[in-house]
């Protein structure tokens, strides 16, 4: 059934912007030193003639979304940029009038064929993974949802019920969601504030002894400096996944250094998450890691909230990687594996107990996976792609509007602060951190909220 608020896409355009990292970031055995942002602008018009202009932005995180032994990082990046640009062009030619959730779902059916055309033209040795396709398309999806809210003068998270959406969730998630809409799984107002998860990367110095030469750019450089400056209470630790001794020692070292800094400022409660970026060979590695951390640093194990994507992202090709035993100790979430409802359902069969949502996989997809995770009683978190500026605010809106998410990861302020310029002044509560929290009440405006 059509709605008077349904929109048509009038114009969609894309452009890129590149920033160097302040310091390198290492994860999953790979090092990143810069970022290319794809910005998309969209103009939409409702059936009754109201217009809105929206904006979406996302890092083209090729090193994370398309790690390959057969395609160079630069070739992967250029192909993702090309796909993202084509998705914007195809959106501008989309002929139907509908709700953004329905429009972006329909557009998503062409991501694969369009990506195949891109990689074919570039004569690449492999097809573009679905995860990379979603990342490339995500700025367009964000721009459409943002423009929809702007056209109606309302926050996009308030436009997800049957008054605005023609199809219920059964069309996206299966029959058990019949009669349900995304308004059931999202909040009508953002949480007023939320803790910030700060990244402790594999190359990041913990103390002065780890720094050969200081950057001296006015920003913190060691973990204690960050803790004191930002009042941090949530730390995400990047681990190797293929070096057990290093991983255990890294967590114990973070606990030792953090404990000293927290004691000095009178903080008694803080927590960690651990991210292996799929480098663990199997669940036995995870179990041994937990056991050894418990022996070497019991407080670190107690503070550990969850474990992120320990083994290979291709769940179907690695059915032996079952997480039941590890998930009985700490929540184990999928990240790279999560690309659709089928992958979420498979992860549950394999013992995963939680999911990590990311704005870079598409706004609608994140909301749908968040709804499914809530219905199935799974642990939920929202993860970062070193998102600066608009992309960080977009990611933060997901955390602030999905009820069971309790914190926001954001590390562009550490690695790419130059890309936050302008946004920091507009949203100081989201970029100037002093008490370890973000002022998410600021994300209540029309469109995506900022």
Protein Blocks (a to p, Z undefined) as FASTA:
>chain_A
ZZfkbccdfbdcddddddddfbdcdeehiacfbdcddddddddddfkopacddddddddd
fklmmgcfkbcfklmmmmmmmmmmmmmmmmmmpmbdcdfklmmmmmmmmmmmmmmmmmmm
nopabdcdfklmmmmmmmmmmmmmmmmmmmnopafklmmbfklmmbdfklmnojklgoia
fklmccfbdcfbdcddddddfklcfblmlpmbafklopafbfklmmmmnopabdcdddek
lamklmmmmmmmmmmmmmmmmmmnopabdcddddekhpafblklmmmmmmmmmmmmmmlm
mmpmbdchkbcfblmlmmmlccklmmmmpccddfklmnbfklmmmmmmnopabdcddfkn
ojklmmmmmmmmmmnopacddddehighjlmmmmmmmmmmmmklcbdcdfklmmmmmlmg
ojlmmmmmlmmcfkopacfklmmcghjhZZ
